[in-house]
Amino acid sequence: MTKSEAAAPGVYYSGTFDGNALSKEWKLVNPDPARWTMQPKRKSIMIITQKGGCLGKDSKNLLVLDKELPTEDFEVIVRASAQFQGAGTQIAMFFFNDEANHIAEYLEQDSNAVRTYFQKVFQGQLNGQLHADVAAHDIYLKMDRDSNEYSGYFATIDPAKPVNVDQIQWVKLGTLPWIHFQPKLALCACIGWGEPPQVSAEFYSVLIRKK
């Protein structure tokens, strides 16, 4: 995220994980110090995946933005990557109230491919899921709100060809409705299922803009 992008009109929050310590806007829920670290040279926070899922009592190193999301329409853009080496590894961004009520977009390896999923869990029940295959491990994830509808998008990244955030060519996964939903934002990396090896996942930047 460039300084000009961070200062552009409509920016509600812009942050990078390029320091020696986690910034005050973020908190780790159920931290496991042996499996996360700041990486100033790589300008990222690294989380090592482990079993437990992203939300719930068994989750570890859930990265939560300690700031309310806008009450009006907005979009959230996250840059992330993971070294996938087996089915069940996940990196994700969540709009959530709790484990039983959330909208998530995540990158996951299954037995055949790496896929991006966009899904809604309402009152503990999966209430919609859309997905697409992705031929990359380095990715932008985007979710936005337009009134009572939430949409998910993704874009692959070529690190050798950096682009301005407004030049990104997004692929839309779909749109899911939710009325009276005022969530918080969380990021995570975990082993959602199966027995893949623990691998590194990285988050680089988060941009929240009012629409």
Order of alpha helices (4+ residues) and beta strands (2+ residues): alpha-beta-beta-beta-beta-beta-beta-beta-beta-beta-beta-beta-beta-beta-beta-beta
